[in-house]
Amino acid sequence: MAKLKGAKKAAFLKRMALGRKKARTVKKTPTRKRKTSTTKRKTTPLRRAAPRKRTMVKRRSSIRRVARRGSKGIGSSLKTGIIGDVVKGIGAGSLITLVMSRVAPGSSITPIASTGAAFLTGGIVGGAANLILTGGLGQLGGMFGGSASAPQQEFGV
């Protein structure tokens, strides 16, 4: 066998040394479980980019709102306040009068039913408006024994 020199000799010796070593036995230790920390970590809120302000959109919508507010029609004024109660009372009274004329024509209950409906829907204001429109309290007297507004005539001999 030829004599080895330099790097070849070193590599040979290294291989020989590895072959002579016996396998090391690794001592196995049981795995340790660590306790989790009980202190809560501080949460930092996510920083989100603020949405861009669209100022022109706001300006347009406010202009439209003001324009709508100024142009309230007659229909909306008839639905609110005292005028609304009057309209509701008269409407309900006339509707009940129409229904009663179809169901029981010439009934003596019709004026009371229409006035009651007007009071229920329009309150005191609606009931009073319906009474005034239909002829006052005289029309209610027909149920209680004749018309209160009709003058009595005397016949002389």
Order of alpha helices (4+ residues) and beta strands (2+ residues): alpha-alpha-alpha-alpha-alpha
